[in-house]
């Protein structure tokens, strides 16, 4: 049986936590709650209740207890799988991140890694 070659550059952590997303640049759009299935330094896998399309650009809002405010990071949808009529498995990658955002992502992933055990 052939196996699918792993293409990830970063380790992934399984960490079920709710975050929020909305379309990039759409200030009128409501933030949508999504669940993170797993996360790594390069992106994450989400479970969403609304269908997203490959190539969609979104803002992902994440928060840690040690932060005074949530941090928003741009992401791009790289794949979508329909689970059922109300759930979609979505892979996103972090894109166009600033140094400050990358520091936040790294801090977020380290926090999740420490608390996943």
N, C-alpha and C positions, 0 to 999 in steps of 0.2 A: 504494500500500500504506500503510495507516495504521500509525503507530508508537505505541508505548505511551509515554505522557507520564511523564517522570522525576519521581518524587515525593520523592526524597531531599533532605534539608536540608544534608547534610554530604558532603564528598568521600569516596570509598571507595578503599581501597588493597587491591590483590591481594597477599595475604601468606599462603602456606600454612604454618601453624604449628599444633601440637597444644596444646590447652588442656583444661580439665576443666569439666564441668557436673554438677549434681545438683538434684533437686527442692527448691525453696525450703521451708525449715521442716522438712524431713525429715532429722533428724540421723542416722538409721540407714541412709539411702540411701548406696550406694557412689558415688564420683565416677566419671563416665564420660568417657573420652577422646573428644574430637571434634576435627575439623580445622576451622580457620578458612579459609574461601574468600576472603573479603574483610572489611574492617573500616573503620569510620568512627567519628566522635565520637558518633553517635546509636545505633549498634548494629552488628551483624555478621551475616554469612552463614556458617552452619556446615554441615559434612557429618557426619552422625551415623549410627551403626550401629543405633540403636534409634529407633523411631518416637516422635516427640513430637507433641503436639496443639496446635492454635492456642489461645492463651490460657494455656497452661501457664506457670507462674512457676518460674524456675530461678535458681540461683546459678551464676555463671560465675567460674572461678578463673583469673587471669592472673598472669604473672610476668615480670619483667625481670631481667637479670643485675645491674643496679645496685641492686635492691631486696633488703633483707634477708629479706623474707618475701613470699609470694604475696598478692595482693589479690583479694577476692571482691566481685562486683558483681551486684545483682539484674537479671534480664532477663525479658522476656515474649516468648513465641513469637508472632509475628505472621503467619507463613505456613509451610506445610510442603508440599514436593513430593517424591513418591516417585521415586527414581532407579531403584532395583531392589529386590529383596526384602531386601537387606542394607544399603542406603544411602538416606539421606534428606537432602535439601537443606532447610535450615531458616533462616528469617530471624528474628532476635531484635532487640529494642530494649532499650536500657538504661533502667531505670525506677527511680523513687524513690531516686536516687543522692544521697549526701551530698556536700557540697563536697569533702571529702577523697577520696571515690571518683571524683568528676568530675576532680579534679586527676590522679589515677592513670590514668584512662582517657585523658585528653589526653596525658599523658606517654608512655603505652603507644603511642598512635597516632603521636605524633611520632617515637618510637624506630623503629617499623616503617617509617615514611615515609623516614627517613634510611638505613635498612639495606635497603630494597627496591630502591634504585637500583644 
